[in-house]
Amino acid sequence: MLQIIAGMLESPAVIALLQGHLDDMYATSPAESVHALDISKLRAQDIRFWSAWQDDTLVGCVALKQHTPTMAEIKSMRTAPEARGHGVGRALLQFLMEQARQSAITQLYLETGSMDFFLPARTLYQSAGFKYCGPFADYPEDPNSIFMTKSL
C-alpha cells in the first residue's frame, strides 16, 4: 500500500531521488530553463513537501509552493524510475490536489519541460484536467517550458 508522508527531506533516499530529479532536469534542459528546486529551497516556509513510500521503498515525491492564499504551484513531482508506470504519479497528483483544496487553494499551476522527455508528465497532468496556459508568477516566456493550470 502506498503511504504518503509529509517531510522526510533528511532521508538519504529522498535526497538521492531529488538529486536524480535535478540531474535529469540539467541533462534535458538548458540551465536557465531548469526550475527544479534543491533540498534547501524545498525547506522554504511557503513550500510543503511529501514523499511516497511502498513498504520501506521510496517511490516518489511532490511539493506544493504557495504563491498567494488561493494560488499554488506543483514542484518537485518525481516518481522513482523503478516505480514508473504503476500509478505513483497519479496517486501523488490526486493527493496534492486534495491537500490544495483543504488549504483553500482554488488555482493550481505547474511548469514542466517542452521536450519529449516530459511528455509522460504532460500527459498525466492533462488527464487530471490541467490546461495549457501562459507563464505565471515570476516565470518568463521560455520555449523550453510549458505552463499548465487547473481550477480546484
N, CA, C and O atoms as a GROMACS GRO file, in nm:
protein
  608
    1MET      N    1   0.083  -0.119   0.000
    1MET     CA    2   0.000   0.000   0.000
    1MET      C    3   0.088   0.126   0.000
    1MET      O    4   0.188   0.133   0.071
    2LEU      N    5   0.049   0.223  -0.080
    2LEU     CA    6   0.124   0.348  -0.090
    2LEU      C    7   0.096   0.435   0.031
    2LEU      O    8  -0.019   0.458   0.068
    3GLN      N    9   0.203   0.483   0.093
    3GLN     CA   10   0.192   0.573   0.208
    3GLN      C   11   0.259   0.704   0.172
    3GLN      O   12   0.376   0.706   0.133
    4ILE      N   13   0.186   0.815   0.185
    4ILE     CA   14   0.240   0.948   0.154
    4ILE      C   15   0.262   1.020   0.286
    4ILE      O   16   0.169   1.037   0.365
    5ILE      N   17   0.386   1.063   0.308
    5ILE     CA   18   0.430   1.119   0.435
    5ILE      C   19   0.480   1.261   0.415
    5ILE      O   20   0.554   1.288   0.320
    6ALA      N   21   0.441   1.351   0.504
    6ALA     CA   22   0.492   1.489   0.500
    6ALA      C   23   0.639   1.489   0.539
    6ALA      O   24   0.682   1.418   0.629
    7GLY      N   25   0.715   1.572   0.467
    7GLY     CA   26   0.855   1.591   0.503
    7GLY      C   27   0.946   1.480   0.454
    7GLY      O   28   0.933   1.434   0.340
    8MET      N   29   1.037   1.439   0.538
    8MET     CA   30   1.136   1.335   0.509
    8MET      C   31   1.252   1.388   0.423
    8MET      O   32   1.323   1.310   0.360
    9LEU      N   33   1.272   1.519   0.419
    9LEU     CA   34   1.380   1.576   0.338
    9LEU      C   35   1.520   1.536   0.388
    9LEU      O   36   1.619   1.554   0.318
   10GLU      N   37   1.526   1.483   0.509
   10GLU     CA   38   1.656   1.439   0.562
   10GLU      C   39   1.687   1.294   0.525
   10GLU      O   40   1.799   1.247   0.548
   11SER      N   41   1.591   1.224   0.468
   11SER     CA   42   1.610   1.084   0.432
   11SER      C   43   1.710   1.071   0.317
   11SER      O   44   1.698   1.141   0.216
   12PRO      N   45   1.810   0.983   0.330
   12PRO     CA   46   1.904   0.962   0.220
   12PRO      C   47   1.835   0.921   0.090
   12PRO      O   48   1.878   0.960  -0.018
   13ALA      N   49   1.728   0.843   0.100
   13ALA     CA   50   1.655   0.802  -0.020
   13ALA      C   51   1.590   0.922  -0.088
   13ALA      O   52   1.592   0.932  -0.210
   14VAL      N   53   1.532   1.012  -0.009
   14VAL     CA   54   1.470   1.133  -0.065
   14VAL      C   55   1.577   1.222  -0.126
   14VAL      O   56   1.559   1.276  -0.236
   15ILE      N   57   1.688   1.238  -0.058
   15ILE     CA   58   1.798   1.320  -0.111
   15ILE      C   59   1.844   1.264  -0.245
   15ILE      O   60   1.866   1.340  -0.339
   16ALA      N   61   1.859   1.134  -0.255
   16ALA     CA   62   1.904   1.070  -0.380
   16ALA      C   63   1.799   1.087  -0.490
   16ALA      O   64   1.834   1.114  -0.605
   17LEU      N   65   1.670   1.071  -0.457
   17LEU     CA   66   1.565   1.088  -0.558
   17LEU      C   67   1.563   1.232  -0.610
   17LEU      O   68   1.550   1.253  -0.731
   18LEU      N   69   1.575   1.328  -0.522
   18LEU     CA   70   1.575   1.468  -0.564
   18LEU      C   71   1.700   1.502  -0.644
   18LEU      O   72   1.693   1.584  -0.736
   19GLN      N   73   1.814   1.442  -0.609
   19GLN     CA   74   1.936   1.466  -0.688
   19GLN      C   75   1.919   1.407  -0.828
   19GLN      O   76   1.963   1.468  -0.926
   20GLY      N   77   1.857   1.290  -0.838
   20GLY     CA   78   1.829   1.232  -0.969
   20GLY      C   79   1.737   1.321  -1.051
   20GLY      O   80   1.753   1.334  -1.172
   21HIS      N   81   1.640   1.383  -0.984
   21HIS     CA   82   1.549   1.478  -1.049
   21HIS      C   83   1.628   1.596  -1.106
   21HIS      O   84   1.611   1.632  -1.223
   22LEU      N   85   1.712   1.656  -1.023
   22LEU     CA   86   1.794   1.769  -1.070
   22LEU      C   87   1.886   1.727  -1.184
   22LEU      O   88   1.901   1.800  -1.281
   23ASP      N   89   1.948   1.610  -1.171
   23ASP     CA   90   2.038   1.562  -1.276
   23ASP      C   91   1.964   1.548  -1.409
   23ASP      O   92   2.015   1.588  -1.513
   24ASP      N   93   1.842   1.491  -1.405
   24ASP     CA   94   1.763   1.477  -1.528
   24ASP      C   95   1.725   1.613  -1.586
   24ASP      O   96   1.730   1.632  -1.707
   25MET      N   97   1.689   1.707  -1.499
   25MET     CA   98   1.649   1.839  -1.548
   25MET      C   99   1.766   1.907  -1.620
   25MET      O  100   1.748   1.964  -1.727
   26TYR      N  101   1.884   1.901  -1.562
   26TYR     CA  102   2.002   1.964  -1.624
   26TYR      C  103   2.049   1.888  -1.748
   26TYR      O  104   2.113   1.946  -1.835
   27ALA      N  105   2.018   1.758  -1.755
   27ALA     CA  106   2.057   1.679  -1.872
   27ALA      C  107   1.964   1.704  -1.991
   27ALA      O  108   2.002   1.682  -2.106
   28THR      N  109   1.841   1.748  -1.964
   28THR     CA  110   1.743   1.763  -2.073
   28THR      C  111   1.708   1.908  -2.105
   28THR      O  112   1.649   1.935  -2.209
   29SER      N  113   1.743   2.001  -2.019
   29SER     CA  114   1.706   2.142  -2.038
   29SER      C  115   1.828   2.231  -2.022
   29SER      O  116   1.919   2.199  -1.946
   30PRO      N  117   1.832   2.344  -2.094
   30PRO     CA  118   1.938   2.442  -2.070
   30PRO      C  119   1.931   2.490  -1.924
   30PRO      O  120   1.822   2.500  -1.868
   31ALA      N  121   2.043   2.521  -1.866
   31ALA     CA  122   2.049   2.559  -1.723
   31ALA      C  123   1.951   2.672  -1.690
   31ALA      O  124   1.889   2.670  -1.584
   32GLU      N  125   1.938   2.770  -1.778
   32GLU     CA  126   1.849   2.883  -1.750
   32GLU      C  127   1.701   2.844  -1.754
   32GLU      O  128   1.615   2.922  -1.711
   33SER      N  129   1.671   2.725  -1.805
   33SER     CA  130   1.533   2.677  -1.812
   33SER      C  131   1.501   2.572  -1.706
   33SER      O  132   1.392   2.515  -1.706
   34VAL      N  133   1.595   2.545  -1.616
   34VAL     CA  134   1.572   2.447  -1.510
   34VAL      C  135   1.515   2.521  -1.389
   34VAL      O  136   1.578   2.611  -1.334
   35HIS      N  137   1.394   2.482  -1.350
   35HIS     CA  138   1.326   2.547  -1.237
   35HIS      C  139   1.305   2.451  -1.120
   35HIS      O  140   1.234   2.484  -1.026
   36ALA      N  141   1.368   2.335  -1.126
   36ALA     CA  142   1.359   2.238  -1.016
   36ALA      C  143   1.430   2.294  -0.893
   36ALA      O  144   1.528   2.367  -0.905
   37LEU      N  145   1.378   2.261  -0.777
   37LEU     CA  146   1.432   2.313  -0.652
   37LEU      C  147   1.523   2.210  -0.586
   37LEU      O  148   1.497   2.090  -0.589
   38ASP      N  149   1.632   2.261  -0.526
   38ASP     CA  150   1.716   2.171  -0.447
   38ASP      C  151   1.658   2.160  -0.306
   38ASP      O  152   1.561   2.227  -0.272
   39ILE      N  153   1.718   2.075  -0.226
   39ILE     CA  154   1.663   2.048  -0.093
   39ILE      C  155   1.656   2.173  -0.008
   39ILE      O  156   1.558   2.192   0.065
   40SER      N  157   1.755   2.260  -0.014
   40SER     CA  158   1.750   2.381   0.069
   40SER      C  159   1.629   2.467   0.032
   40SER      O  160   1.566   2.524   0.121
   41LYS      N  161   1.597   2.477  -0.095
   41LYS     CA  162   1.481   2.558  -0.137
   41LYS      C  163   1.350   2.488  -0.104
   41LYS      O  164   1.249   2.554  -0.081
   42LEU      N  165   1.350   2.355  -0.100
   42LEU     CA  166   1.229   2.282  -0.063
   42LEU      C  167   1.196   2.296   0.086
   42LEU      O  168   1.086   2.262   0.129
   43ARG      N  169   1.291   2.348   0.163
   43ARG     CA  170   1.268   2.371   0.306
   43ARG      C  171   1.207   2.508   0.333
   43ARG      O  172   1.182   2.543   0.449
   44ALA      N  173   1.183   2.586   0.230
   44ALA     CA  174   1.127   2.721   0.247
   44ALA      C  175   0.991   2.715   0.315
   44ALA      O  176   0.920   2.616   0.305
   45GLN      N  177   0.957   2.823   0.384
   45GLN     CA  178   0.834   2.828   0.462
   45GLN      C  179   0.709   2.818   0.376
   45GLN      O  180   0.605   2.771   0.423
   46ASP      N  181   0.716   2.862   0.250
   46ASP     CA  182   0.598   2.860   0.162
   46ASP      C  183   0.585   2.730   0.083
   46ASP      O  184   0.504   2.722  -0.009
   47ILE      N  185   0.664   2.628   0.119
   47ILE     CA  186   0.661   2.501   0.048
   47ILE      C  187   0.631   2.387   0.145
   47ILE      O  188   0.687   2.380   0.254
   48ARG      N  189   0.540   2.298   0.102
   48ARG     CA  190   0.512   2.174   0.175
   48ARG      C  191   0.559   2.059   0.086
   48ARG      O  192   0.538   2.061  -0.035
   49PHE      N  193   0.623   1.961   0.146
   49PHE     CA  194   0.684   1.850   0.072
   49PHE      C  195   0.633   1.718   0.128
   49PHE      O  196   0.617   1.702   0.249
   50TRP      N  197   0.606   1.623   0.036
   50TRP     CA  198   0.564   1.489   0.074
   50TRP      C  199   0.646   1.384  -0.002
   50TRP      O  200   0.687   1.408  -0.115
   51SER      N  201   0.669   1.272   0.062
   51SER     CA  202   0.734   1.159  -0.005
   51SER      C  203   0.638   1.040  -0.002
   51SER      O  204   0.560   1.023   0.092
   52ALA      N  205   0.647   0.958  -0.106
   52ALA     CA  206   0.559   0.842  -0.119
   52ALA      C  207   0.642   0.714  -0.103
   52ALA      O  208   0.748   0.700  -0.163
   53TRP      N  209   0.591   0.624  -0.021
   53TRP     CA  210   0.664   0.501   0.014
   53TRP      C  211   0.577   0.380  -0.011
   53TRP      O  212   0.458   0.379   0.021
   54GLN      N  213   0.638   0.277  -0.067
   54GLN     CA  214   0.576   0.146  -0.082
   54GLN      C  215   0.655   0.056   0.013
   54GLN      O  216   0.770   0.022  -0.015
   55ASP      N  217   0.593   0.018   0.124
   55ASP     CA  218   0.665  -0.050   0.231
   55ASP      C  219   0.780   0.041   0.275
   55ASP      O  220   0.753   0.153   0.318
   56ASP      N  221   0.904  -0.002   0.266
   56ASP     CA  222   1.017   0.082   0.307
   56ASP      C  223   1.090   0.142   0.188
   56ASP      O  224   1.201   0.194   0.203
   57THR      N  225   1.030   0.137   0.070
   57THR     CA  226   1.095   0.185  -0.051
   57THR      C  227   1.034   0.317  -0.095
   57THR      O  228   0.912   0.327  -0.111
   58LEU      N  229   1.118   0.418  -0.114
   58LEU     CA  230   1.073   0.547  -0.166
   58LEU      C  231   1.036   0.532  -0.313
   58LEU      O  232   1.117   0.484  -0.392
   59VAL      N  233   0.915   0.572  -0.349
   59VAL     CA  234   0.870   0.558  -0.488
   59VAL      C  235   0.838   0.691  -0.553
   59VAL      O  236   0.814   0.696  -0.674
   60GLY      N  237   0.837   0.801  -0.476
   60GLY     CA  238   0.808   0.931  -0.538
   60GLY      C  239   0.803   1.043  -0.436
   60GLY      O  240   0.814   1.022  -0.316
   61CYS      N  241   0.786   1.164  -0.491
   61CYS     CA  242   0.773   1.282  -0.406
   61CYS      C  243   0.701   1.393  -0.482
   61CYS      O  244   0.688   1.388  -0.604
   62VAL      N  245   0.654   1.491  -0.407
   62VAL     CA  246   0.588   1.607  -0.465
   62VAL      C  247   0.590   1.719  -0.362
   62VAL      O  248   0.596   1.695  -0.241
   63ALA      N  249   0.586   1.843  -0.412
   63ALA     CA  250   0.582   1.959  -0.324
   63ALA      C  251   0.477   2.058  -0.373
   63ALA      O  252   0.439   2.058  -0.491
   64LEU      N  253   0.431   2.141  -0.282
   64LEU     CA  254   0.333   2.244  -0.312
   64LEU      C  255   0.390   2.377  -0.265
   64LEU      O  256   0.419   2.395  -0.146
   65LYS      N  257   0.406   2.470  -0.358
   65LYS     CA  258   0.457   2.604  -0.326
   65LYS      C  259   0.340   2.700  -0.329
   65LYS      O  260   0.274   2.716  -0.432
   66GLN      N  261   0.314   2.764  -0.217
   66GLN     CA  262   0.204   2.859  -0.206
   66GLN      C  263   0.251   2.997  -0.251
   66GLN      O  264   0.346   3.052  -0.196
   67HIS      N  265   0.184   3.052  -0.353
   67HIS     CA  266   0.219   3.186  -0.403
   67HIS      C  267   0.130   3.294  -0.341
   67HIS      O  268   0.178   3.400  -0.304
   68THR      N  269   0.001   3.266  -0.329
   68THR     CA  270  -0.096   3.356  -0.266
   68THR      C  271  -0.187   3.267  -0.180
   68THR      O  272  -0.174   3.145  -0.184
   69PRO      N  273  -0.278   3.326  -0.103
   69PRO     CA  274  -0.367   3.241  -0.023
   69PRO      C  275  -0.450   3.142  -0.105
   69PRO      O  276  -0.492   3.039  -0.053
   70THR      N  277  -0.475   3.173  -0.234
   70THR     CA  278  -0.560   3.085  -0.315
   70THR      C  279  -0.490   3.027  -0.438
   70THR      O  280  -0.553   2.958  -0.518
   71MET      N  281  -0.361   3.052  -0.453
   71MET     CA  282  -0.287   3.005  -0.572
   71MET      C  283  -0.158   2.938  -0.530
   71MET      O  284  -0.081   2.992  -0.451
   72ALA      N  285  -0.136   2.818  -0.586
   72ALA     CA  286  -0.015   2.742  -0.554
   72ALA      C  287   0.038   2.672  -0.678
   72ALA      O  288  -0.028   2.665  -0.782
   73GLU      N  289   0.160   2.622  -0.665
   73GLU     CA  290   0.232   2.559  -0.776
   73GLU      C  291   0.282   2.421  -0.734
   73GLU      O  292   0.330   2.402  -0.622
   74ILE      N  293   0.270   2.326  -0.825
   74ILE     CA  294   0.327   2.193  -0.805
   74ILE      C  295   0.477   2.202  -0.833
   74ILE      O  296   0.519   2.255  -0.936
   75LYS      N  297   0.557   2.151  -0.742
   75LYS     CA  298   0.702   2.148  -0.757
   75LYS      C  299   0.753   2.007  -0.725
   75LYS      O  300   0.689   1.931  -0.651
   76SER      N  301   0.867   1.974  -0.781
   76SER     CA  302   0.940   1.851  -0.746
   76SER      C  303   0.856   1.724  -0.753
   76SER      O  304   0.870   1.635  -0.669
   77MET      N  305   0.769   1.717  -0.853
   77MET     CA  306   0.690   1.594  -0.874
   77MET      C  307   0.784   1.494  -0.940
   77MET      O  308   0.835   1.518  -1.049
   78ARG      N  309   0.804   1.382  -0.874
   78ARG     CA  310   0.901   1.283  -0.926
   78ARG      C  311   0.859   1.143  -0.883
   78ARG      O  312   0.826   1.120  -0.767
   79THR      N  313   0.860   1.052  -0.978
   79THR     CA  314   0.840   0.911  -0.948
   79THR      C  315   0.975   0.842  -0.966
   79THR      O  316   1.045   0.867  -1.064
   80ALA      N  317   1.011   0.756  -0.873
   80ALA     CA  318   1.136   0.681  -0.885
   80ALA      C  319   1.132   0.600  -1.015
   80ALA      O  320   1.028   0.543  -1.048
   81PRO      N  321   1.244   0.594  -1.088
   81PRO     CA  322   1.244   0.523  -1.216
   81PRO      C  323   1.187   0.381  -1.210
   81PRO      O  324   1.114   0.340  -1.301
   82GLU      N  325   1.218   0.307  -1.106
   82GLU     CA  326   1.171   0.169  -1.096
   82GLU      C  327   1.021   0.160  -1.062
   82GLU      O  328   0.963   0.052  -1.072
   83ALA      N  329   0.959   0.271  -1.024
   83ALA     CA  330   0.816   0.270  -0.988
   83ALA      C  331   0.728   0.332  -1.097
   83ALA      O  332   0.606   0.337  -1.083
   84ARG      N  333   0.789   0.378  -1.206
   84ARG     CA  334   0.711   0.442  -1.312
   84ARG      C  335   0.617   0.342  -1.378
   84ARG      O  336   0.649   0.224  -1.395
   85GLY      N  337   0.499   0.393  -1.416
   85GLY     CA  338   0.401   0.308  -1.481
   85GLY      C  339   0.313   0.229  -1.386
   85GLY      O  340   0.236   0.144  -1.429
   86HIS      N  341   0.324   0.257  -1.255
   86HIS     CA  342   0.248   0.184  -1.155
   86HIS      C  343   0.149   0.272  -1.080
   86HIS      O  344   0.098   0.232  -0.976
   87GLY      N  345   0.120   0.393  -1.131
   87GLY     CA  346   0.020   0.480  -1.070
   87GLY      C  347   0.069   0.569  -0.958
   87GLY      O  348  -0.012   0.638  -0.895
   88VAL      N  349   0.198   0.570  -0.932
   88VAL     CA  350   0.252   0.653  -0.823
   88VAL      C  351   0.232   0.801  -0.854
   88VAL      O  352   0.186   0.876  -0.768
   89GLY      N  353   0.266   0.843  -0.976
   89GLY     CA  354   0.249   0.984  -1.014
   89GLY      C  355   0.105   1.029  -1.002
   89GLY      O  356   0.077   1.136  -0.949
   90ARG      N  357   0.014   0.947  -1.050
   90ARG     CA  358  -0.130   0.980  -1.042
   90ARG      C  359  -0.173   0.990  -0.896
   90ARG      O  360  -0.247   1.082  -0.859
   91ALA      N  361  -0.130   0.897  -0.812
   91ALA     CA  362  -0.165   0.900  -0.670
   91ALA      C  363  -0.110   1.025  -0.602
   91ALA      O  364  -0.180   1.089  -0.523
   92LEU      N  365   0.014   1.061  -0.633
   92LEU     CA  366   0.073   1.182  -0.576
   92LEU      C  367  -0.003   1.307  -0.622
   92LEU      O  368  -0.027   1.398  -0.543
   93LEU      N  369  -0.040   1.311  -0.749
   93LEU     CA  370  -0.111   1.426  -0.802
   93LEU      C  371  -0.249   1.439  -0.736
   93LEU      O  372  -0.289   1.549  -0.698
   94GLN      N  373  -0.321   1.328  -0.723
   94GLN     CA  374  -0.452   1.332  -0.657
   94GLN      C  375  -0.438   1.376  -0.511
   94GLN      O  376  -0.518   1.456  -0.462
   95PHE      N  377  -0.338   1.323  -0.443
   95PHE     CA  378  -0.312   1.362  -0.305
   95PHE      C  379  -0.284   1.511  -0.295
   95PHE      O  380  -0.340   1.580  -0.210
   96LEU      N  381  -0.198   1.561  -0.383
   96LEU     CA  382  -0.160   1.703  -0.380
   96LEU      C  383  -0.281   1.792  -0.406
   96LEU      O  384  -0.298   1.894  -0.339
   97MET      N  385  -0.364   1.755  -0.503
   97MET     CA  386  -0.482   1.836  -0.531
   97MET      C  387  -0.576   1.839  -0.411
   97MET      O  388  -0.637   1.942  -0.382
   98GLU      N  389  -0.589   1.728  -0.340
   98GLU     CA  390  -0.674   1.725  -0.221
   98GLU      C  391  -0.614   1.812  -0.110
   98GLU      O  392  -0.686   1.884  -0.042
   99GLN      N  393  -0.483   1.806  -0.093
   99GLN     CA  394  -0.417   1.892   0.006
   99GLN      C  395  -0.439   2.039  -0.028
   99GLN      O  396  -0.466   2.121   0.060
  100ALA      N  397  -0.428   2.072  -0.156
  100ALA     CA  398  -0.450   2.211  -0.201
  100ALA      C  399  -0.593   2.254  -0.171
  100ALA      O  400  -0.615   2.363  -0.118
  101ARG      N  401  -0.690   2.170  -0.205
  101ARG     CA  402  -0.832   2.204  -0.178
  101ARG      C  403  -0.853   2.228  -0.028
  101ARG      O  404  -0.921   2.323   0.011
  102GLN      N  405  -0.796   2.142   0.055
  102GLN     CA  406  -0.812   2.156   0.200
  102GLN      C  407  -0.748   2.284   0.252
  102GLN      O  408  -0.783   2.331   0.361
  103SER      N  409  -0.655   2.340   0.176
  103SER     CA  410  -0.587   2.464   0.215
  103SER      C  411  -0.651   2.586   0.151
  103SER      O  412  -0.594   2.696   0.155
  104ALA      N  413  -0.769   2.569   0.092
  104ALA     CA  414  -0.844   2.678   0.028
  104ALA      C  415  -0.777   2.732  -0.099
  104ALA      O  416  -0.803   2.844  -0.141
  105ILE      N  417  -0.691   2.652  -0.158
  105ILE     CA  418  -0.630   2.690  -0.286
  105ILE      C  419  -0.734   2.661  -0.395
  105ILE      O  420  -0.791   2.553  -0.400
  106THR      N  421  -0.756   2.759  -0.480
  106THR     CA  422  -0.855   2.744  -0.586
  106THR      C  423  -0.791   2.734  -0.725
  106THR      O  424  -0.857   2.695  -0.821
  107GLN      N  425  -0.663   2.770  -0.736
  107GLN     CA  426  -0.595   2.762  -0.865
  107GLN      C  427  -0.457   2.700  -0.845
  107GLN      O  428  -0.376   2.747  -0.766
  108LEU      N  429  -0.433   2.593  -0.920
  108LEU     CA  430  -0.307   2.520  -0.912
  108LEU      C  431  -0.234   2.536  -1.045
  108LEU      O  432  -0.296   2.524  -1.151
  109TYR      N  433  -0.105   2.562  -1.040
  109TYR     CA  434  -0.023   2.581  -1.160
  109TYR      C  435   0.095   2.486  -1.156
  109TYR      O  436   0.128   2.428  -1.053
  110LEU      N  437   0.159   2.470  -1.271
  110LEU     CA  438   0.284   2.397  -1.279
  110LEU      C  439   0.362   2.442  -1.401
  110LEU      O  440   0.307   2.496  -1.497
  111GLU      N  441   0.492   2.418  -1.395
  111GLU     CA  442   0.582   2.438  -1.509
  111GLU      C  443   0.650   2.306  -1.533
  111GLU      O  444   0.695   2.240  -1.439
  112THR      N  445   0.656   2.265  -1.659
  112THR     CA  446   0.728   2.144  -1.696
  112THR      C  447   0.799   2.171  -1.828
  112THR      O  448   0.779   2.275  -1.890
  113GLY      N  449   0.880   2.078  -1.870
  113GLY     CA  450   0.958   2.098  -1.992
  113GLY      C  451   0.877   2.073  -2.118
  113GLY      O  452   0.777   2.002  -2.117
  114SER      N  453   0.923   2.132  -2.227
  114SER     CA  454   0.856   2.115  -2.356
  114SER      C  455   0.916   1.999  -2.436
  114SER      O  456   0.862   1.962  -2.541
  115MET      N  457   1.025   1.940  -2.390
  115MET     CA  458   1.092   1.832  -2.463
  115MET      C  459   1.015   1.701  -2.448
  115MET      O  460   0.932   1.685  -2.359
  116ASP      N  461   1.045   1.606  -2.538
  116ASP     CA  462   0.979   1.475  -2.535
  116ASP      C  463   0.996   1.403  -2.401
  116ASP      O  464   0.909   1.328  -2.359
  117PHE      N  465   1.108   1.426  -2.334
  117PHE     CA  466   1.135   1.364  -2.204
  117PHE      C  467   1.020   1.390  -2.106
  117PHE      O  468   0.991   1.306  -2.021
  118PHE      N  469   0.954   1.506  -2.119
  118PHE     CA  470   0.849   1.548  -2.026
  118PHE      C  471   0.709   1.509  -2.073
  118PHE      O  472   0.611   1.542  -2.006
  119LEU      N  473   0.696   1.441  -2.187
  119LEU     CA  474   0.565   1.404  -2.239
  119LEU      C  475   0.483   1.320  -2.140
  119LEU      O  476   0.364   1.347  -2.124
  120PRO      N  477   0.542   1.221  -2.072
  120PRO     CA  478   0.461   1.147  -1.974
  120PRO      C  479   0.403   1.238  -1.864
  120PRO      O  480   0.289   1.218  -1.822
  121ALA      N  481   0.479   1.334  -1.820
  121ALA     CA  482   0.430   1.427  -1.717
  121ALA      C  483   0.315   1.512  -1.773
  121ALA      O  484   0.211   1.526  -1.709
  122ARG      N  485   0.335   1.567  -1.892
  122ARG     CA  486   0.228   1.650  -1.952
  122ARG      C  487   0.102   1.568  -1.974
  122ARG      O  488  -0.009   1.617  -1.951
  123THR      N  489   0.117   1.443  -2.016
  123THR     CA  490   0.002   1.355  -2.038
  123THR      C  491  -0.072   1.330  -1.907
  123THR      O  492  -0.195   1.333  -1.904
  124LEU      N  493   0.002   1.306  -1.800
  124LEU     CA  494  -0.060   1.285  -1.668
  124LEU      C  495  -0.138   1.410  -1.626
  124LEU      O  496  -0.253   1.399  -1.585
  125TYR      N  497  -0.076   1.526  -1.638
  125TYR     CA  498  -0.143   1.649  -1.595
  125TYR      C  499  -0.268   1.676  -1.678
  125TYR      O  500  -0.372   1.715  -1.624
  126GLN      N  501  -0.259   1.655  -1.809
  126GLN     CA  502  -0.377   1.675  -1.895
  126GLN      C  503  -0.489   1.579  -1.855
  126GLN      O  504  -0.605   1.619  -1.850
  127SER      N  505  -0.456   1.455  -1.826
  127SER     CA  506  -0.558   1.356  -1.789
  127SER      C  507  -0.625   1.393  -1.657
  127SER      O  508  -0.736   1.347  -1.629
  128ALA      N  509  -0.559   1.475  -1.575
  128ALA     CA  510  -0.616   1.519  -1.447
  128ALA      C  511  -0.689   1.653  -1.462
  128ALA      O  512  -0.734   1.709  -1.362
  129GLY      N  513  -0.700   1.703  -1.585
  129GLY     CA  514  -0.777   1.825  -1.608
  129GLY      C  515  -0.697   1.953  -1.617
  129GLY      O  516  -0.755   2.061  -1.623
  130PHE      N  517  -0.564   1.943  -1.617
  130PHE     CA  518  -0.483   2.063  -1.632
  130PHE      C  519  -0.488   2.110  -1.777
  130PHE      O  520  -0.491   2.029  -1.870
  131LYS      N  521  -0.490   2.242  -1.794
  131LYS     CA  522  -0.495   2.305  -1.926
  131LYS      C  523  -0.369   2.388  -1.945
  131LYS      O  524  -0.311   2.440  -1.850
  132TYR      N  525  -0.327   2.400  -2.071
  132TYR     CA  526  -0.211   2.484  -2.102
  132TYR      C  527  -0.245   2.630  -2.076
  132TYR      O  528  -0.358   2.673  -2.098
  133CYS      N  529  -0.146   2.705  -2.030
  133CYS     CA  530  -0.164   2.848  -2.004
  133CYS      C  531  -0.030   2.918  -2.028
  133CYS      O  532   0.068   2.854  -2.065
  134GLY      N  533  -0.028   3.046  -2.008
  134GLY     CA  534   0.096   3.123  -2.021
  134GLY      C  535   0.175   3.120  -1.892
  134GLY      O  536   0.132   3.060  -1.794
  135PRO      N  537   0.291   3.185  -1.893
  135PRO     CA  538   0.373   3.190  -1.772
  135PRO      C  539   0.295   3.251  -1.654
  135PRO      O  540   0.206   3.334  -1.674
  136PHE      N  541   0.329   3.210  -1.535
  136PHE     CA  542   0.265   3.261  -1.413
  136PHE      C  543   0.375   3.297  -1.314
  136PHE      O  544   0.492   3.269  -1.336
  137ALA      N  545   0.335   3.359  -1.206
  137ALA     CA  546   0.429   3.403  -1.101
  137ALA      C  547   0.543   3.480  -1.167
  137ALA      O  548   0.519   3.575  -1.242
  138ASP      N  549   0.668   3.441  -1.141
  138ASP     CA  550   0.780   3.516  -1.198
  138ASP      C  551   0.848   3.440  -1.313
  138ASP      O  552   0.962   3.470  -1.348
  139TYR      N  553   0.779   3.343  -1.372
  139TYR     CA  554   0.835   3.270  -1.485
  139TYR      C  555   0.833   3.357  -1.610
  139TYR      O  556   0.732   3.423  -1.638
  140PRO      N  557   0.942   3.358  -1.686
  140PRO     CA  558   0.941   3.429  -1.815
  140PRO      C  559   0.891   3.335  -1.926
  140PRO      O  560   0.884   3.214  -1.907
  141GLU      N  561   0.856   3.393  -2.040
  141GLU     CA  562   0.829   3.311  -2.159
  141GLU      C  563   0.956   3.232  -2.186
  141GLU      O  564   1.066   3.286  -2.176
  142ASP      N  565   0.942   3.105  -2.222
  142ASP     CA  566   1.058   3.020  -2.245
  142ASP      C  567   1.016   2.905  -2.336
  142ASP      O  568   0.926   2.830  -2.300
  143PRO      N  569   1.080   2.890  -2.452
  143PRO     CA  570   1.041   2.780  -2.541
  143PRO      C  571   1.068   2.641  -2.481
  143PRO      O  572   1.017   2.541  -2.531
  144ASN      N  573   1.148   2.635  -2.375
  144ASN     CA  574   1.178   2.508  -2.309
  144ASN      C  575   1.080   2.475  -2.196
  144ASN      O  576   1.089   2.368  -2.136
  145SER      N  577   0.988   2.567  -2.167
  145SER     CA  578   0.892   2.548  -2.059
  145SER      C  579   0.750   2.543  -2.113
  145SER      O  580   0.715   2.612  -2.209
  146ILE      N  581   0.670   2.461  -2.048
  146ILE     CA  582   0.526   2.456  -2.073
  146ILE      C  583   0.459   2.482  -1.938
  146ILE      O  584   0.501   2.429  -1.835
  147PHE      N  585   0.356   2.564  -1.941
  147PHE     CA  586   0.285   2.602  -1.820
  147PHE      C  587   0.143   2.546  -1.827
  147PHE      O  588   0.080   2.546  -1.933
  148MET      N  589   0.094   2.500  -1.714
  148MET     CA  590  -0.040   2.442  -1.707
  148MET      C  591  -0.108   2.489  -1.579
  148MET      O  592  -0.042   2.527  -1.482
  149THR      N  593  -0.241   2.486  -1.582
  149THR     CA  594  -0.318   2.527  -1.465
  149THR      C  595  -0.446   2.446  -1.454
  149THR      O  596  -0.494   2.387  -1.551
  150LYS      N  597  -0.500   2.446  -1.334
  150LYS     CA  598  -0.627   2.377  -1.308
  150LYS      C  599  -0.698   2.452  -1.197
  150LYS      O  600  -0.638   2.485  -1.095
  151SER      N  601  -0.827   2.478  -1.217
  151SER     CA  602  -0.911   2.534  -1.111
  151SER      C  603  -0.959   2.419  -1.024
  151SER      O  604  -1.001   2.315  -1.073
  152LEU      N  605  -0.951   2.440  -0.894
  152LEU     CA  606  -0.992   2.336  -0.799
  152LEU      C  607  -1.130   2.368  -0.743
  152LEU      O  608  -1.182   2.292  -0.661
   0.00000   0.00000   0.00000
